[in-house]
Amino acid sequence: MAPGAAVMERLEARGRDRSERAAADAAARLGARLREAYPELGVEVAPEQVVVRGRGLGRRMLADPALRWLGGLLR
């Protein structure tokens, strides 16, 4: 393997690690803000995923724009 290729592999690995940490951090922040804003809903957070559950959630999503665009809670 050429020396330049090894450097690129390390850079790619470092970038991948940082992006995975950033995704996990964003999911954790979103989960925390959802729990705070909607304590009656069930919120589960995985490293890169947030699952929201609750009775009547579909109807609430239609009525509440914040539930349709959860990314707005990360501002």
N, C-alpha and C positions, 0 to 999 in steps of 0.2 A: 504494500500500500504506500502511496506517495505521501510525503509529509503534509502536503496541503490538504489531502483528503482526510487525514486524521484530525486536523484542525477543524475542518468543516463538520465532521461528525460530532466533535465535542460541542461546537457552537449550536448545531441542530438539537442535540440532546439537552443543552442548557435552555434553549428556547422552548422546547417541548415541556420541560419541567416547570418553567416559569408560567407558561400558558395554563398548564394543568392546575397549578397553585392558584392562579388568578381566577380560573373558573370555579374552583372549590370555594374560594373566598367570596366570590359574587353570589354563589348559591347559598352560602351560610348567611350573608347579609340580607339577601332577599327573604329567606326563611324567617329570620328574626323580625324583619319589618312586617311581613305578612302576619305573623303571630301577634305582633303588637297592634296592628290595624284591624285585624279580624280574629279576635280571640275565640270566637265560636267555631271557627273552621279548623279542620285537622291539617297540619302542615308537616310533611316529612321531607327532610333534606338529605340527599346523597351527594357525593363529591361534585357532580356536575349536573344535578337534577333536583328540582323542587316539585313535589306533588302536593296539590291542594285538594282536600276532600271536605264535603259537608252537604248536609241536607239542603236541597233547593239551590245548589251552587249554579246550575245552568241558568235558572231564572235570575239569580243575583248577578251573574256575569252580563246578562242582557241589560240590566238596570244600572250597574255600576261600572263606569268606564275604567276605573282603577284595576278592577279584576280582569278586564279584557287585555290590558296592557300592563303587565306586572313589572316590566322594566322601568316604568316610571317611578316605582318605589325605590330604585337604586340611586336616584339623583341626590 
